[in-house]
Structures are given as structure tokens and as C-alpha cells.
């Protein structure tokens, strides 16, 4: 089956601009990190380098939307500012209590990084492709997201592709239901954050599971659910 873009109001030029900028910014940041290995020994520089690799999608999305006058209904807080803020703040407090302020701060930076990426992949790209069938835009985003990770030599390619495929579907559903980029950033960020200690610390693992359950209950079972809000509108 072929993609039918002509009647879907999908701007190929905007998408191309977004992706080229995202790729270039990531490539430049990786080259800088590789050229200065001392970055790995300094926490502040590590954080800065990590944020620099993730900022490309956000810059690309902003430029594409400005140049081509594209808009998105997916915003920072989406359908609930209170829930979006709690989605970010509560886990940082929980992990801060468990592992100290540095772990809480690391969690916060993971969310910031997630937001930089998600502003591009979900906030711009998924919204631009939203009129396509779900399986089509999920595959497109997965392929572009996969290739954007230029350091593929450091990864197991097939498992990583499948992870991104699942994430494109799962986080895509989150933003479709809630319109909240902070919620997307939280899911994205906590996966990166969990690599630190998820399988080696029982307390951390329990907190991780509780945070995920808390998010789902808060967004989908407390008060008006995202789907009910959509029907009411």
C-alpha cells in the first residue's frame, strides 16, 4: 500500500527541514563529544553534551514550523496543566528521596532531554503525519528516529529498532490521548534514566514501577480521562 500524502495536508518540505536540522545538530554534537573525551569525566559537561545531542529535534521542529507556518495542538501541558506538572515533579521527588538530590536531579535532566526530543518527534512530526493510518506514521517515525541515532555501531540494531517501534506506538498514543508533551517527555526520559540502576536495585525498581502506575492512574482513571475530554469537546 502506498502513502497518500497529497490530500492529508502533510508538508514534505517542513518534514525534510526538521529532519535535516535534527540530523546535523546531532552529528555536530557527537563529533564534539568524540573530540573531547574529557567530557566523560565531568558531570556538568556530560549533562550539557547529552542535552546537546537531544536538542536537534526541538530546533528542527521550531524552524520548520516558523518557516512553513505549521502548527501543532500538542503542547507542554496538553489537556491538563496540573497532571502534566505532577507527571514531572513527583518522580523527581521520589527518586530524590531514594537516592539523594543528585539522583532526583538526574531524573529531572532525563525529562528535559526527553522533552527536547519529543517536541520534535511527537510535537511536530507525529502531528504533521496524524492524518495517516496509525501503522503508517508509526513506521515512518520509527525509521526516521532510528536513523537519527547515528551511533548505531554502539547498539544491537534489531532490538533497538524494535524498542523504537514500540516507543513510537506507545508514546504516540500518550500524546494522542493527552496532547501533553511533558507526559511524553516523562515516558521517554524515565526509560533513559532507568538504565542507571533499574535491574540492580530493588528499591529503584519498585519506585520505577510505582511511578509508571501513578502516571497511568492519574491520567486515565482520576477525574476526566483524556478520551472522555475528547468526546466532550
Secondary structure, DSSP 4 states (H G I P E B T S, - for coil): -----TTTT--HHHHHHHHHHHHHHHHHHHHHHHH-GGGGG-HHHHHHHHHHHHHHHHHHHHHHHHHHT---S-BSSTT-HHHHHHHHHHHHHHHHHHH-HHHHHHHHHHHHHHHHHHIIIIIIIIHHTTTS-HHHHHHHHHHHHHHH---GGGS-HHHHHHHHHHHHHHHHHHHHHH-BHHHHHHHHHHHHHHTTTTTT-HHHHHHHHHHHHHHHHHHHTSSS-HHHHHHH-
